[in-house]
Amino acid sequence: MALQESGTVYADLKGKVAIVTGAGRREGLGAAIVRRLAEEGARVVIHDLGRTKGDMAPQHGVGLVDELEQVAQDVRALGAEA
């Protein structure tokens, strides 16, 4: 999708809620998506697996609670709700 002249991708996300799974790693793709949606005016719900047992998910791909909270703080710093 091409950017509009205003620099936004979506027409209007104010008042909309976006649920993003896999957003618990601050430097991950999910967190980047969360920040962009917040910049566009959406309220975001951030989710990640947290801890896993066994081979359910690779350790490098699982965000921990502290890191997930940092993503939420980044969103709040943008003036959005997380």
Buried (B, 14 or more C-beta within 10 A) or exposed (E): EEEEEEEBBBEEBEEEEBEBEBBBBBEBEBBBBBBBBBBBBBBBBBBBBEEEEEEEBEEEEBBBEEBBBBBBEBBEEBEBEB
